[in-house]
């Protein structure tokens, strides 16, 4: 699915997760997605995920081979 590349900067991580989620489902409301992802980014176990892993998990997509 998406490449697992860790991002240290919180804002960049949030932006990348949002981008990937909207890329997968453009019908999602961008404002609502930003609110959700921003909230999730406050939890350390979510921030340890790559943006691709976080986007897939949030969307409920099947885990890829690169998921932890």
DAFEN-V764091 format. One record per pair of residues at least 12 apart in sequence whose ideal C-beta (glycine too) atoms are under 6 Angstrom apart, sorted by the first residue. I is the first residue (numbers start at 1). GAP is how many residues later the second one is. D is the distance in whole Angstrom. If there is no record, write none. Layout:
BEGIN
{{I	GAP	D} {I	GAP	D}}
END
This chain:
BEGIN
{{1	55	6} {1	63	4} {2	18	6} {2	50	3} {4	46	4} {4	48	6} {4	62	5} {5	45	6} {6	44	6} {10	31	6} {13	38	6} {14	23	5} {14	24	6} {14	27	5} {16	35	4} {17	20	5} {17	34	5} {17	37	5} {17	38	5} {18	15	5} {18	16	6} {18	19	5} {20	31	6} {20	35	4} {21	12	5} {21	34	5} {53	14	6}}
END
